[in-house]
């Protein structure tokens, strides 16, 4: 039995994995950040400190195991908010020391990719598109933990663009899910927002889209046109079209460049209905296997940490008690 802990941002999560099945997957979402329109790192750390033991305890109970039955503990090592990561890592180190069990540090972005293995069996090598609030990355994954970065965002991540533009539209934080819901009844051709770097390999940029949305809203305000009703749905659909179409074009180029026959799409934005639909059509057209986790495994969760930690342990990879957390991929060991 392996216990996994995730605390990289504003979700405190714990899961238990037996090597074949996820026995429990508990997520405690922090609601305190909504009034600030974004995650406040210090508040996130304090909330993790309060929630971590109840969350772990619930995961153990749902799995029907005691802490003595846990033979290893995996925890998010980074990237993420350092204070938040330290809470999870410190708790995991305490368990590893007290029960003399292996400690496995897990890369959060790799875990998003490997979440696909909970319900699917991607064929190595495959292309991975990780799209979340903090990251947009295309990778060529040759084997377990053998990743080649093809391209990433130069500025805002796709999820960040959804949230920031949604905030401009008057939607509550985090706005990505609300934008997805509204876009389903909107006209994606209502307004043509820019799509950047289409001719620049596998790099992404979404900051120009954010600026364009701001200018368009200012024009509407000058005309005294309220952003509500069908217009709001149309604008959400148009923004979604711009973001997801860039992701589709870049992903297609990556598949054709690598010759991979499997595609993994992961991260919080992979729950977006328009993106899922476009990736399904793309893979059908190219004859490529598509592996997208179900929504509970798209957003930050501990099940993805569990399956990743299990395979690290299987390959003889574990950490010492002086393991350090890291904030960005550039600091990853």
C-alpha positions in Angstrom: 0.0 0.0 0.0 1.2 3.5 -0.9 0.0 6.7 0.6 0.2 9.8 -1.6 0.0 13.5 -0.6 -0.5 16.5 -2.9 -0.1 20.1 -1.7 1.4 22.1 -4.5 -1.2 24.9 -4.7 -4.6 25.3 -3.2 -5.8 21.6 -3.0 -4.9 19.4 0.0 -5.2 15.8 -1.3 -4.4 12.3 -0.2 -4.8 8.9 -1.9 -4.1 5.3 -1.3 -2.9 2.9 -4.1 -2.4 -0.8 -3.9 -0.4 -1.2 -7.1 -3.5 -2.0 -9.2 -6.3 0.2 -8.0 -6.8 3.7 -6.5 -8.5 2.8 -3.2 -9.2 6.3 -2.2 -8.7 9.8 -3.6 -9.7 12.7 -1.2 -9.4 16.4 -2.2 -10.0 19.3 0.2 -10.4 22.5 -1.9 -9.5 25.8 -0.4 -12.3 28.4 -0.9 -10.6 31.3 0.9 -8.9 32.5 -2.2 -12.0 33.3 -4.2 -12.5 36.8 -2.7 -8.9 37.7 -3.7 -9.3 36.5 -7.3 -6.3 34.2 -7.1 -4.3 32.0 -4.8 -2.6 33.8 -1.8 0.5 31.7 -1.0 0.6 32.4 2.7 -3.1 31.6 3.1 -2.7 28.4 1.1 0.1 27.2 3.3 -1.9 27.8 6.5 -4.9 26.0 5.0 -2.8 23.0 4.1 -1.5 22.9 7.6 -5.0 22.7 9.0 -6.4 20.2 6.4 -3.6 17.7 5.8 -4.1 15.3 8.7 -7.9 15.2 8.3 -7.5 14.6 4.6 -5.0 11.8 5.1 -7.1 10.3 7.8 -10.2 10.3 5.5 -8.2 8.7 2.6 -7.0 5.9 4.9 -10.5 5.3 6.2 -12.0 5.2 2.7 -9.3 2.8 1.6 -9.9 0.6 4.7 -6.3 0.6 5.8 -4.5 1.8 8.9 -1.3 3.9 8.8 0.6 0.8 9.8 -0.5 -0.8 6.6 1.2 1.8 4.5 4.5 0.6 3.1 5.6 3.8 1.3 4.7 7.5 1.1 4.8 9.6 -2.1 4.5 13.4 -2.0 4.6 16.3 -4.5 8.2 17.7 -4.4 7.5 20.5 -7.0 6.9 22.6 -8.9 4.5 24.7 -6.9 4.2 27.2 -4.1 7.1 26.6 -1.8 5.2 27.1 1.5 2.4 24.8 0.4 4.9 22.1 -0.8 6.8 22.3 2.5 3.6 21.4 4.4 3.1 18.2 2.4 6.7 17.3 2.3 7.2 17.8 6.0 4.1 15.6 6.8 5.4 12.9 4.4 8.9 13.0 5.9 7.4 12.6 9.4 5.5 9.5 8.3 8.5 8.0 6.5 10.7 8.5 9.6 8.2 7.3 12.2 7.2 4.2 10.3 10.5 3.5 8.6 9.0 3.4 5.1 10.4 4.8 1.7 9.8 8.4 0.9 9.2 9.2 -2.8 9.3 12.8 -4.2 7.1 13.3 -7.2 7.2 15.9 -10.0 3.8 17.4 -10.2 3.8 17.9 -14.0 5.0 14.3 -14.6 2.2 13.2 -12.3 -0.4 15.0 -14.4 0.9 13.0 -17.4 0.9 9.7 -15.6 -2.6 10.3 -14.3 -3.6 8.9 -17.7 -2.4 5.5 -16.6 -5.1 5.3 -13.9 -7.7 4.5 -16.6 -5.8 4.0 -19.8 -2.7 2.4 -21.2 -0.8 4.8 -23.4 1.8 3.3 -25.7 5.4 4.5 -25.2 6.6 6.7 -26.8 3.8 9.2 -26.7 3.2 13.0 -26.8 2.0 14.6 -23.7 0.1 18.0 -23.5 -0.1 19.3 -20.0 -2.4 22.3 -19.7 -3.2 23.8 -16.3 -3.4 27.1 -14.5 0.4 27.4 -14.2 1.7 25.4 -17.1 1.3 24.6 -20.8 3.8 22.1 -22.1 4.2 19.7 -24.9 6.5 16.7 -24.2 7.7 13.6 -26.0 7.7 10.8 -23.4 9.9 8.0 -24.5 9.5 5.9 -21.3 8.8 6.2 -17.6 10.5 9.5 -16.5 12.2 10.0 -19.8 10.7 13.2 -21.1 11.8 15.5 -23.8 10.4 19.0 -23.7 9.2 20.1 -27.1 7.7 23.5 -26.2 6.0 25.5 -23.5 4.3 28.8 -22.9 6.4 31.9 -23.0 4.1 33.8 -20.7 0.6 32.9 -19.4 -0.5 29.3 -19.3 -3.8 28.3 -20.9 -5.5 27.9 -17.6 -4.2 31.2 -16.4 -5.6 32.9 -19.5 -9.0 31.3 -18.9 -9.1 32.5 -15.3 -7.9 36.0 -16.0 -10.2 36.6 -19.0 -13.1 35.1 -17.0 -12.4 37.6 -14.3 -12.6 40.4 -16.8 -16.0 39.0 -17.8 -17.1 39.2 -14.2 -16.9 35.5 -13.4 -15.9 34.3 -10.0 -12.4 32.8 -9.5 -11.4 30.2 -10.7 -13.3 31.1 -13.9 -12.2 28.3 -16.2 -15.1 25.9 -15.3 -17.7 28.7 -15.6 -16.3 29.7 -19.0 -16.5 26.1 -20.2 -20.1 25.8 -19.1 -21.1 29.1 -20.7 -19.2 28.4 -24.0 -21.4 25.3 -24.6 -24.3 27.6 -25.4 -22.3 30.3 -27.1 -21.2 31.0 -30.7 -17.4 30.3 -31.0 -17.3 32.4 -34.2 -18.9 35.5 -32.5 -15.5 37.3 -32.2 -12.2 36.3 -33.6 -9.6 36.6 -30.9 -5.9 36.3 -31.8 -4.0 33.0 -31.9 -0.2 33.6 -31.3 2.9 31.8 -32.5 1.2 29.4 -34.9 4.3 29.4 -37.0 6.8 29.0 -34.2 7.3 25.3 -33.6 5.9 24.1 -30.3 6.0 27.3 -28.2 2.8 29.0 -26.8 1.8 32.5 -25.9 -1.5 33.6 -24.4 -0.7 37.1 -23.1 -1.8 38.7 -26.3 -5.2 37.0 -26.1 -5.6 38.5 -22.6 -4.8 42.0 -23.9 -7.1 41.6 -26.9 -10.0 40.5 -24.6 -9.4 43.6 -22.4 -9.5 45.9 -25.4 -12.7 44.3 -26.7 -14.4 44.7 -23.4 -13.4 48.3 -23.2 -14.9 48.8 -26.7 -18.2 47.2 -25.5 -18.2 49.4 -22.4 -17.9 52.5 -24.5 -20.9 51.4 -26.4 -22.7 50.8 -23.1 -23.3 47.1 -24.0 -23.6 44.9 -20.9 -21.6 41.7 -20.7 -24.4 39.3 -19.9 -26.8 36.7 -21.3 -26.1 35.4 -24.7 -23.3 37.9 -25.3 -21.4 36.5 -22.3 -21.8 32.9 -23.6 -20.6 34.0 -27.1 -17.5 35.7 -25.7 -16.6 32.7 -23.5 -17.0 30.5 -26.5 -14.9 32.8 -28.7 -12.1 32.8 -26.1 -12.3 29.1 -25.7 -12.1 28.7 -29.5 -8.9 30.7 -29.6 -7.1 28.9 -26.7 -8.2 25.3 -27.7 -7.4 25.8 -31.4 -3.9 26.9 -30.6 -3.5 23.8 -28.4 -4.9 21.6 -31.2 -2.6 23.0 -33.9 0.5 22.6 -31.8 -0.4 19.1 -30.6 -1.0 18.0 -34.2 2.4 19.4 -35.2 4.0 17.5 -32.2 2.3 14.2 -33.2 3.4 14.5 -36.8 7.0 15.6 -35.8 7.5 12.6 -33.4 5.4 10.0 -35.1 3.9 9.0 -31.8 0.8 6.8 -31.9 -0.5 7.9 -28.5 -1.5 11.3 -27.1 -2.0 12.1 -23.4 -3.8 15.3 -22.6 -3.7 16.2 -18.9 -3.9 19.0 -16.3 -6.9 21.0 -15.1 -7.7 22.4 -18.6 -7.9 18.9 -20.0 -11.4 18.8 -18.4 -12.5 21.6 -20.8 -15.2 20.2 -23.1 -14.2 22.0 -26.2 -10.6 20.9 -25.9 -11.6 17.3 -25.3 -13.8 17.4 -28.4 -11.1 18.8 -30.6 -8.5 16.3 -29.3 -10.9 13.4 -30.0 -11.4 14.6 -33.6 -7.7 15.1 -34.1 -6.8 11.7 -32.9 -9.6 10.1 -35.0 -8.2 11.9 -38.0 -4.6 10.8 -37.4 -5.4 7.3 -36.1 -3.8 8.1 -32.8 -4.8 6.7 -29.4 -6.2 9.4 -27.1 -5.8 9.2 -23.3 -7.4 11.9 -21.3 -8.1 11.3 -17.5 -11.6 11.6 -16.3 -12.3 15.0 -14.7 -11.5 14.0 -11.1 -8.0 13.1 -12.2 -7.5 16.2 -14.4 -7.3 18.8 -11.6 -4.8 18.6 -8.8 -5.3 15.3 -6.9 -3.3 12.7 -5.0 -4.2 9.7 -7.2 -1.8 11.0 -9.9 0.9 11.4 -7.2 0.2 7.8 -6.1 0.6 6.1 -9.5 3.7 8.2 -10.3 5.3 7.4 -6.9 4.5 3.7 -7.3 6.4 3.5 -10.6 9.3 5.5 -9.2 9.5 3.1 -6.3 9.2 0.2 -8.7 12.2 1.5 -10.6 14.2 1.8 -7.4 13.9 5.6 -7.1 13.3 7.1 -3.7 14.4 10.1 -1.7 16.2 10.7 1.6 14.7 12.6 4.4 16.7 15.7 3.4 14.7 16.0 0.2 14.2 19.6 -0.9 11.0 21.0 -2.6 11.3 23.2 -5.7 9.1 26.0 -7.0 9.8 25.7 -10.8 10.8 23.1 -13.3 14.1 24.8 -13.8 14.9 23.8 -10.2 13.8 20.2 -10.6 16.5 17.6 -9.8 
